[in-house]
Amino acid sequence: MRSIYFRVVIITVYTITISSSVGFYIANAYYHGVLKPYNDAKLFKAADMIRNFIGKNPDMMGDYLHHTAALGYQLYVHDEQGNDYFYGGSFHKLDLPSSVRESVLAGNEYHGIAEYPNNPLIINYFDNLLSNTVGIHVSAGSERFAMFLRHDTRVQFDELETFFGLMFVFTALFSIPCFLISTRYLVQPITRLTEATKRIAQGDFNLRLPTSRKDEIGQLAKHFEKMAFQLEHSDRLKKEFVANVSHEIHSPLTSIQGFADSLLRDDLDREQIQHYATIIGQETRQLATLSKQLLLLSTLDNGKEAIEKKPYLLQPQVRQALQLLEWQLAEKEIAVRMRIPARLHILGDEVLLMQVWSNLLSNAVKYIPKERSIDIEAFREEDGCVFVISDTGDGIPEEQLPFLFDRFYKGDMARQRGDGSVGLGLSIVQKIVHFHGGIIEVDSNEDSGTVFRVRIPD
């Protein structure tokens, strides 16, 4: 399997190669389209100056052409007798047709550089060919000559060739290790993230990643650490959940088993039998409640697919929830005041929201002292419906509020067994409200009671 380090190296080399080729092609096209005609015109201007000087000083033609060649030109002269003279560096190939020489002798111009065939892979400026020249007619006294010249690139670029050659070699020597190190710098955090995933898979969530970086890898590391923290939190909650479920099941089963064994004794009177049977019934009902709430939590944890939202009247549903608690309200002499408009509609799953109101009301009735009161209010806001239930109980201690919606959490007021509480009610309420896109808030003061606010959007 190819590593990402190898892939980055290959992709970078490929990118440099392609971009260099495209850059060379564009530069060569610019030379053929713009620089080649300009070079041709510039050489013709130099050739015209040479011709004017020779025309005024015909006896100095040979020496002048030698001096001109020394300044960086290659010259070829052809006379009427068919003699050829070369000044400066030699041409790589003498490929000039005789018809061109005769035409220049006759007084015509030769634009060999401008008319040189284009080659997208070669810069023609460096083609040291006799055909890659400009030609002009020269008169020295009574003699006529055809003179051809071009820049001697070897004179102009010999030193530059050495300079650019050394620059390329040293650039390659220094850039390759720098490139490999920089690529490793880019890939190393990803390698560390890969190792971190292996550690998380093994249950080790204690990670230290390069979160100080300000680039995308730094952002990825931050999100990865956040994910690891969430996974650790979820794993801890899962273990606590299993431990709590085991405890909540084990305690009533132990009680049922003990009292069931006691019922087998022959020396029990009717009152004892009834007492033991009552305890077994209470523990059995608590197990039934626990299994029902666990099943509901499991359904909610599987997603929102089971939610069927539709608008319905809220007041009748809340009245129904209160009717279910009628005997507890009467037993504790709790006063209830309800202010819900008769035509107030709420958008949501009627069955699941019934669970919300029932749990909140049941908790209020269960935990406030006798002869207190419960106030129920609902009203519409711009973006949804708000349900508020407040009581005049003793309130919830401030240190318990952050854990109120945790599964199996039960405050001091609900520690005694036999009250039917398993610590899942508020977790279920929060889950249902969140599935509806809403929020649930709680305010409590040990002097004035507790207030729950539920907001369900439309």
Buried (B, 14 or more C-beta within 10 A) or exposed (E): EEEEBEEBBEEEEEEEEEEEEEEEEEEBEEBBEEBBBEBBEBBBEBBEEBBEBBEEEBEEBEEBBEEBBEEBBBBBBBBEEEEEBBBBBEBEEEEBEEEBBEBBBEEEEBBBBBEBEEEEEEBBBEBBBBBBBBBBBBEBEEEBBBBBBBBBBBBEBEEEEEEEEEEEEEEEEEEEEEBEEEBEEEBEBBEBBEEBEEEBEEEEBEBEBBBEBEEEBBEBBBEBBEBBEEEBEEEEEEEBBEEBBEEBBEBBEEBBEEBEEBEEEEEBEEEEEEBBEEBBEBBBEBBEBBEEBBEBBEEBEEEEEEBEBEEBBBBEBBEEBBEEBEEEBEEBEBEBEBEBEEEBBBBBBBEBBBBBBBBBBBBBBBBBEEEBBBBBBBEBEEEBBBBBBBBBBBBBEEEBBEEBBBBBBBBEBBEEEEBEBBBBBBBBBBBBBEBBBBEBEBBBEEEBBBBBBBBBEB
